[in-house]
């Protein structure tokens, strides 16, 4: 087992409840593996050494609900992820608790994980603090409505593809575009790219739908103000493109466009992200590319990494029109072949 995860299993279960975090299968138990396969043994190079490890997570305040938390072999360099709900509670479980727990754990993971650092203790602490605050805000009142089946809860919850900018407010923003609910009250729904690590530097891109420059700036401020990982990044490179219709009458409406970028100390990086967005013809989206510098200068390679994660998040988030990404990739391939002649 990953030695970092093995240490966390021991410490987390000593600090909190004994079954707060446990391997899903006995074969993942570090004590058994240590006895059967000592360091340097014949089976120490088995494929299991590079396979992800799934654990059962039970929060002390929600012991009847358990989630499957999967740790990639490269953890803690790579963020763990929630891969499912194992048990949805018992007769005492309140309506919606399972889905709420899933939502809180996913959001908290995004906040507390930092490349190269164990995160389970911070994850449990963050989740427990959130639930404690919620209980206090409701004066300890408990909803006695029976817990729904997990599938029923998912069907009755918000659409996972719904963006924050679809939750509109009617008050106009300072720049004349429609405003949205204040980010202090509702967190932006970011789409995340796959993290990319090159020579100890890690790159991660986020994208969110926005409807005005004011909203884009508010989302960025919310991110760096509430996300520990983003706040500690060496650079948070940003870019946005926004297109809005103005005018009271449909036939009299005119189109106004906004686009901007910021390097945050990574010279010319913001402009490159904006150029990519222009090539992909994406609108009404803000992109934040975070880089955690690992100590080795990458030179021009850093721009390739920034472009890779930025493209990934725009495609993954559904901001790129179908076929547009393939067209741009094809143009790049033709240019490369032409240059070789």
Kinemage of the C-alpha trace (Angstrom):
@kinemage 1
@onewidth
@group {chain A} dominant
@subgroup {mainchain}
@vectorlist {calphas} color= white
{ca unk a 1} P 0.000 0.000 0.000
{ca unk a 2} L 0.989 3.587 -0.554
{ca unk a 3} L 3.016 4.413 2.614
{ca unk a 4} L 1.406 7.848 2.970
{ca unk a 5} L -2.062 6.316 2.883
{ca unk a 6} L -0.987 3.579 5.289
{ca unk a 7} L 0.132 6.178 7.825
{ca unk a 8} L -3.121 8.094 7.372
{ca unk a 9} L -5.221 4.980 7.975
{ca unk a 10} L -3.507 4.509 11.312
{ca unk a 11} L -3.583 8.133 12.444
{ca unk a 12} L -7.112 8.998 11.227
{ca unk a 13} L -8.654 6.000 12.988
{ca unk a 14} L -6.732 6.838 16.170
{ca unk a 15} L -7.818 10.490 16.165
{ca unk a 16} L -11.450 9.939 15.126
{ca unk a 17} L -13.575 6.777 15.250
{ca unk a 18} L -11.769 3.435 14.693
{ca unk a 19} L -13.593 2.820 11.401
{ca unk a 20} L -13.456 6.339 9.962
{ca unk a 21} L -11.245 5.183 7.082
{ca unk a 22} L -10.789 1.525 6.144
{ca unk a 23} L -9.619 -0.354 3.018
{ca unk a 24} L -12.498 -1.828 1.050
{ca unk a 25} L -10.878 -5.252 0.809
{ca unk a 26} L -8.571 -7.137 3.220
{ca unk a 27} L -5.902 -7.318 0.522
{ca unk a 28} L -5.483 -3.559 0.862
{ca unk a 29} L -4.673 -3.809 4.565
{ca unk a 30} L -1.096 -2.515 5.026
{ca unk a 31} L -0.373 -4.859 7.939
{ca unk a 32} L -1.218 -7.944 5.884
{ca unk a 33} L 0.809 -6.796 2.917
{ca unk a 34} L 3.762 -6.001 5.136
{ca unk a 35} L 3.765 -9.558 6.521
{ca unk a 36} L 3.282 -11.315 3.207
{ca unk a 37} L 5.389 -9.130 0.929
{ca unk a 38} L 8.367 -7.616 2.790
{ca unk a 39} L 10.256 -4.801 1.096
{ca unk a 40} L 12.260 -6.159 -1.816
{ca unk a 41} L 10.287 -9.435 -1.850
{ca unk a 42} L 9.405 -11.308 -5.019
{ca unk a 43} L 5.935 -9.832 -5.208
{ca unk a 44} L 6.848 -6.238 -4.336
{ca unk a 45} L 6.637 -5.319 -8.038
{ca unk a 46} L 3.115 -6.722 -8.387
{ca unk a 47} L 0.615 -4.647 -10.350
{ca unk a 48} L -1.221 -3.916 -7.110
{ca unk a 49} L 1.562 -1.476 -6.274
{ca unk a 50} L 0.365 0.782 -9.084
{ca unk a 51} L -3.364 0.139 -8.716
{ca unk a 52} L -5.688 2.652 -7.038
{ca unk a 53} L -6.811 1.800 -3.504
{ca unk a 54} L -10.433 2.178 -2.451
{ca unk a 55} L -11.362 2.888 1.144
{ca unk a 56} L -14.599 3.250 3.067
{ca unk a 57} L -15.009 6.712 4.578
{ca unk a 58} L -17.411 7.231 7.510
{ca unk a 59} L -17.556 10.651 9.097
{ca unk a 60} L -17.968 10.634 12.903
{ca unk a 61} L -21.074 12.841 12.594
{ca unk a 62} L -22.602 10.639 9.860
{ca unk a 63} L -21.560 7.050 10.806
{ca unk a 64} L -24.547 5.372 9.126
{ca unk a 65} L -23.534 6.700 5.678
{ca unk a 66} L -20.375 5.449 4.017
{ca unk a 67} L -18.654 6.580 0.845
{ca unk a 68} L -16.088 4.877 -1.337
{ca unk a 69} L -13.004 7.095 -1.468
{ca unk a 70} L -10.466 6.039 -4.105
{ca unk a 71} L -6.776 6.925 -3.847
{ca unk a 72} L -4.690 6.810 -7.063
{ca unk a 73} L -1.346 5.021 -6.794
{ca unk a 74} L 0.373 8.407 -7.115
{ca unk a 75} L -1.432 9.853 -4.042
{ca unk a 76} L -0.723 12.358 -2.507
{ca unk a 77} L 0.625 13.830 -5.757
{ca unk a 78} L -2.786 13.067 -7.288
{ca unk a 79} L -6.064 13.957 -5.626
{ca unk a 80} L -8.312 11.148 -4.313
{ca unk a 81} L -11.899 11.078 -5.506
{ca unk a 82} L -15.302 9.864 -4.344
{ca unk a 83} L -16.297 6.862 -6.462
{ca unk a 84} L -19.681 6.085 -4.923
{ca unk a 85} L -22.041 5.808 -1.970
{ca unk a 86} L -21.717 2.423 -0.262
{ca unk a 87} L -24.466 2.710 2.353
{ca unk a 88} L -27.185 5.353 2.336
{ca unk a 89} L -27.993 5.413 6.046
{ca unk a 90} L -30.490 3.800 8.386
{ca unk a 91} L -33.922 4.581 9.888
{ca unk a 92} L -32.512 7.565 11.796
{ca unk a 93} L -30.943 9.130 8.707
{ca unk a 94} L -32.531 12.402 7.645
{ca unk a 95} L -33.886 13.034 4.184
{ca unk a 96} L -31.180 14.081 1.744
{ca unk a 97} L -28.258 13.318 4.086
{ca unk a 98} L -26.572 10.912 1.670
{ca unk a 99} L -26.542 13.324 -1.247
{ca unk a 100} L -25.553 16.208 1.025
{ca unk a 101} L -22.643 14.187 2.408
{ca unk a 102} L -21.509 13.295 -1.108
{ca unk a 103} L -21.639 16.966 -2.112
{ca unk a 104} L -19.766 18.160 0.994
{ca unk a 105} L -16.993 15.557 0.652
{ca unk a 106} L -16.437 16.326 -3.034
{ca unk a 107} L -16.309 20.092 -2.439
{ca unk a 108} L -14.091 19.697 0.607
{ca unk a 109} L -11.634 17.502 -1.286
{ca unk a 110} L -11.231 20.274 -3.832
{ca unk a 111} L -10.496 22.747 -1.041
{ca unk a 112} L -8.057 20.788 1.126
{ca unk a 113} L -5.999 18.688 -1.279
{ca unk a 114} L -2.606 20.028 -2.263
{ca unk a 115} L -0.165 18.145 -4.490
{ca unk a 116} L 2.259 16.089 -2.408
{ca unk a 117} L 0.484 16.561 0.931
{ca unk a 118} L -1.781 14.080 2.800
{ca unk a 119} L -5.326 15.390 2.929
{ca unk a 120} L -7.616 12.935 4.759
{ca unk a 121} L -7.319 14.594 8.182
{ca unk a 122} L -8.070 18.023 6.696
{ca unk a 123} L -10.925 16.478 4.702
{ca unk a 124} L -12.603 14.995 7.778
{ca unk a 125} L -12.084 18.199 9.779
{ca unk a 126} L -13.513 20.343 6.968
{ca unk a 127} L -16.587 18.128 6.548
{ca unk a 128} L -17.232 17.920 10.293
{ca unk a 129} L -16.979 21.708 10.617
{ca unk a 130} L -19.506 22.178 7.805
{ca unk a 131} L -22.009 19.776 9.344
{ca unk a 132} L -21.552 21.278 12.811
{ca unk a 133} L -22.274 24.739 11.419
{ca unk a 134} L -25.356 23.452 9.607
{ca unk a 135} L -26.690 21.788 12.742
{ca unk a 136} L -26.183 24.973 14.750
{ca unk a 137} L -27.856 27.121 12.096
{ca unk a 138} L -30.922 24.876 12.250
{ca unk a 139} L -30.995 24.975 16.043
{ca unk a 140} L -30.470 21.229 16.254
{ca unk a 141} L -33.820 20.562 14.526
{ca unk a 142} L -33.942 17.206 12.789
{ca unk a 143} L -36.089 16.407 9.772
{ca unk a 144} L -37.848 13.143 10.526
{ca unk a 145} L -38.825 12.499 6.886
{ca unk a 146} L -37.520 9.023 5.918
{ca unk a 147} L -34.393 8.858 3.789
{ca unk a 148} L -35.094 8.265 0.090
{ca unk a 149} L -33.489 5.561 -1.959
{ca unk a 150} L -30.150 6.760 -3.377
{ca unk a 151} L -31.420 6.666 -6.974
{ca unk a 152} L -34.497 8.670 -5.976
{ca unk a 153} L -32.312 11.271 -4.271
{ca unk a 154} L -30.114 11.673 -7.327
{ca unk a 155} L -33.116 12.009 -9.645
{ca unk a 156} L -34.646 14.597 -7.322
{ca unk a 157} L -31.475 16.655 -6.885
{ca unk a 158} L -30.185 19.340 -9.223
{ca unk a 159} L -28.834 18.346 -12.595
{ca unk a 160} L -25.099 17.669 -12.282
{ca unk a 161} L -24.529 19.613 -15.506
{ca unk a 162} L -26.264 22.756 -14.270
{ca unk a 163} L -23.821 25.655 -14.132
{ca unk a 164} L -23.806 28.335 -11.480
{ca unk a 165} L -24.510 31.023 -14.070
{ca unk a 166} L -27.877 29.392 -14.787
{ca unk a 167} L -29.028 30.456 -11.296
{ca unk a 168} L -29.760 34.023 -12.304
{ca unk a 169} L -30.572 37.064 -10.265
{ca unk a 170} L -32.643 39.886 -11.783
{ca unk a 171} L -30.518 42.740 -10.423
{ca unk a 172} L -28.173 44.337 -13.002
{ca unk a 173} L -24.430 44.205 -12.465
{ca unk a 174} L -22.225 47.295 -12.400
{ca unk a 175} L -21.049 46.648 -15.975
{ca unk a 176} L -24.608 46.378 -17.314
{ca unk a 177} L -24.682 42.592 -17.766
{ca unk a 178} L -27.081 40.374 -15.766
{ca unk a 179} L -25.762 39.697 -12.269
{ca unk a 180} L -25.826 36.369 -10.460
{ca unk a 181} L -26.289 35.290 -6.879
{ca unk a 182} L -23.423 36.573 -4.779
{ca unk a 183} L -20.533 34.042 -4.692
{ca unk a 184} L -20.355 34.334 -0.904
{ca unk a 185} L -23.820 32.791 -0.742
{ca unk a 186} L -23.555 30.191 -3.530
{ca unk a 187} L -20.224 28.676 -4.545
{ca unk a 188} L -19.387 28.637 -8.266
{ca unk a 189} L -19.586 25.189 -9.851
{ca unk a 190} L -16.126 24.648 -11.286
{ca unk a 191} L -15.249 21.954 -13.788
{ca unk a 192} L -11.742 20.603 -13.136
{ca unk a 193} L -9.186 19.234 -15.580
{ca unk a 194} L -7.029 16.228 -14.898
{ca unk a 195} L -3.944 17.434 -12.980
{ca unk a 196} L -0.723 17.372 -15.004
{ca unk a 197} L 2.642 16.996 -13.254
{ca unk a 198} L 5.907 17.629 -15.114
{ca unk a 199} L 9.242 17.734 -13.276
{ca unk a 200} L 7.492 18.298 -9.931
{ca unk a 201} L 5.404 21.229 -11.207
{ca unk a 202} L 1.662 20.523 -11.148
{ca unk a 203} L -0.871 22.201 -13.422
{ca unk a 204} L -4.634 22.168 -12.867
{ca unk a 205} L -7.321 24.083 -14.785
{ca unk a 206} L -10.809 25.096 -13.679
{ca unk a 207} L -13.638 26.494 -15.785
{ca unk a 208} L -17.041 27.914 -14.893
{ca unk a 209} L -19.878 29.449 -16.876
{ca unk a 210} L -20.234 33.213 -16.371
{ca unk a 211} L -22.435 35.948 -17.813
{ca unk a 212} L -20.476 39.136 -17.086
{ca unk a 213} L -16.936 40.334 -16.337
{ca unk a 214} L -18.091 41.193 -12.814
{ca unk a 215} L -19.190 37.607 -12.302
{ca unk a 216} L -15.903 36.287 -13.702
{ca unk a 217} L -13.925 38.461 -11.284
{ca unk a 218} L -16.186 37.425 -8.393
{ca unk a 219} L -15.680 33.732 -9.203
{ca unk a 220} L -11.894 34.145 -9.282
{ca unk a 221} L -11.928 36.076 -5.997
{ca unk a 222} L -14.136 33.403 -4.420
{ca unk a 223} L -11.775 30.653 -5.585
{ca unk a 224} L -8.552 32.150 -4.228
{ca unk a 225} L -10.336 33.322 -1.082
{ca unk a 226} L -11.853 29.961 -0.137
{ca unk a 227} L -9.713 27.266 -1.760
{ca unk a 228} L -6.484 26.534 0.117
{ca unk a 229} L -4.863 24.847 -2.876
{ca unk a 230} L -5.592 27.715 -5.240
{ca unk a 231} L -4.477 30.302 -2.695
{ca unk a 232} L -1.101 28.548 -2.350
{ca unk a 233} L -0.521 28.130 -6.084
{ca unk a 234} L 2.560 29.835 -7.494
{ca unk a 235} L 0.440 31.252 -10.327
{ca unk a 236} L -3.303 31.462 -10.971
{ca unk a 237} L -3.526 32.315 -14.658
{ca unk a 238} L -6.960 33.568 -15.700
{ca unk a 239} L -8.852 34.334 -18.894
{ca unk a 240} L -12.466 34.872 -19.842
{ca unk a 241} L -14.623 35.544 -22.905
{ca unk a 242} L -18.166 36.815 -22.475
{ca unk a 243} L -20.868 37.667 -25.009
{ca unk a 244} L -24.110 39.374 -23.923
{ca unk a 245} L -27.186 40.751 -25.622
{ca unk a 246} L -28.284 44.277 -24.677
{ca unk a 247} L -31.418 46.256 -25.459
{ca unk a 248} L -35.058 45.971 -24.295
{ca unk a 249} L -36.503 44.753 -27.603
{ca unk a 250} L -35.475 41.504 -29.279
{ca unk a 251} L -35.129 43.173 -32.680
{ca unk a 252} L -33.136 46.082 -31.219
{ca unk a 253} L -30.693 43.977 -29.215
{ca unk a 254} L -27.017 44.409 -29.890
{ca unk a 255} L -24.194 42.070 -28.978
{ca unk a 256} L -21.473 43.207 -26.606
{ca unk a 257} L -18.351 41.101 -26.066
{ca unk a 258} L -15.772 41.143 -23.278
{ca unk a 259} L -12.492 39.274 -23.069
{ca unk a 260} L -9.519 39.641 -20.777
{ca unk a 261} L -6.672 37.684 -19.220
{ca unk a 262} L -4.140 37.884 -16.408
{ca unk a 263} L -0.710 36.226 -16.213
{ca unk a 264} L -0.384 36.334 -12.402
{ca unk a 265} L 3.388 36.406 -12.764
{ca unk a 266} L 3.653 33.710 -15.475
{ca unk a 267} L 4.672 35.971 -18.359
{ca unk a 268} L 2.384 35.756 -21.437
{ca unk a 269} L 0.501 32.746 -20.028
{ca unk a 270} L -2.866 34.506 -19.700
{ca unk a 271} L -2.755 35.653 -23.314
{ca unk a 272} L -2.043 32.096 -24.453
{ca unk a 273} L -5.062 30.757 -22.561
{ca unk a 274} L -7.206 33.507 -24.096
{ca unk a 275} L -5.844 32.661 -27.552
{ca unk a 276} L -6.821 29.016 -27.023
{ca unk a 277} L -10.342 30.100 -26.037
{ca unk a 278} L -10.538 32.185 -29.214
{ca unk a 279} L -9.398 29.252 -31.345
{ca unk a 280} L -12.013 26.995 -29.742
{ca unk a 281} L -14.638 29.757 -30.076
{ca unk a 282} L -15.821 29.401 -26.473
{ca unk a 283} L -17.931 32.092 -24.828
{ca unk a 284} L -19.379 32.916 -21.420
{ca unk a 285} L -16.729 31.012 -19.505
{ca unk a 286} L -13.868 31.877 -17.170
{ca unk a 287} L -10.761 29.684 -16.995
{ca unk a 288} L -8.257 29.549 -14.129
{ca unk a 289} L -5.035 27.579 -14.609
{ca unk a 290} L -3.146 27.015 -11.360
{ca unk a 291} L 0.514 26.067 -11.288
{ca unk a 292} L 2.401 24.818 -8.256
{ca unk a 293} L 6.093 25.279 -9.023
{ca unk a 294} L 8.163 22.218 -8.159
{ca unk a 295} L 11.639 23.774 -8.165
{ca unk a 296} L 12.688 22.917 -11.735
{ca unk a 297} L 12.427 25.504 -14.509
{ca unk a 298} L 10.415 24.145 -17.431
{ca unk a 299} L 11.094 26.820 -20.040
{ca unk a 300} L 8.650 26.782 -22.988
{ca unk a 301} L 7.327 23.405 -21.810
{ca unk a 302} L 5.262 25.230 -19.179
{ca unk a 303} L 3.133 26.819 -21.893
{ca unk a 304} L 2.386 23.418 -23.396
{ca unk a 305} L 1.268 22.183 -19.958
{ca unk a 306} L -0.924 25.238 -19.431
{ca unk a 307} L -2.532 24.699 -22.833
{ca unk a 308} L -3.111 20.984 -22.226
{ca unk a 309} L -5.023 21.437 -18.964
{ca unk a 310} L -6.903 24.484 -20.266
{ca unk a 311} L -8.089 22.599 -23.343
{ca unk a 312} L -8.963 19.587 -21.189
{ca unk a 313} L -11.213 21.561 -18.843
{ca unk a 314} L -12.993 23.388 -21.672
{ca unk a 315} L -13.750 20.133 -23.484
{ca unk a 316} L -14.652 18.230 -20.310
{ca unk a 317} L -16.933 21.030 -19.148
{ca unk a 318} L -18.858 21.033 -22.423
{ca unk a 319} L -17.867 24.592 -23.343
{ca unk a 320} L -16.438 23.579 -26.733
{ca unk a 321} L -18.864 23.055 -29.601
{ca unk a 322} L -18.872 19.423 -30.724
{ca unk a 323} L -16.241 18.869 -33.414
{ca unk a 324} L -14.529 22.220 -32.824
{ca unk a 325} L -11.705 20.720 -30.758
{ca unk a 326} L -11.032 18.050 -33.389
{ca unk a 327} L -10.907 20.730 -36.104
{ca unk a 328} L -8.333 22.785 -34.200
{ca unk a 329} L -6.266 19.694 -33.435
{ca unk a 330} L -6.312 18.864 -37.152
{ca unk a 331} L -5.101 22.344 -38.097
{ca unk a 332} L -2.213 21.977 -35.666
{ca unk a 333} L -1.230 18.599 -37.089
{ca unk a 334} L -1.263 19.969 -40.660
{ca unk a 335} L 0.919 22.901 -39.615
{ca unk a 336} L 3.428 20.549 -37.999
{ca unk a 337} L 3.591 18.352 -41.098
{ca unk a 338} L 4.008 21.416 -43.313
{ca unk a 339} L 6.863 22.641 -41.145
{ca unk a 340} L 8.719 19.355 -41.538
{ca unk a 341} L 8.772 19.535 -45.353
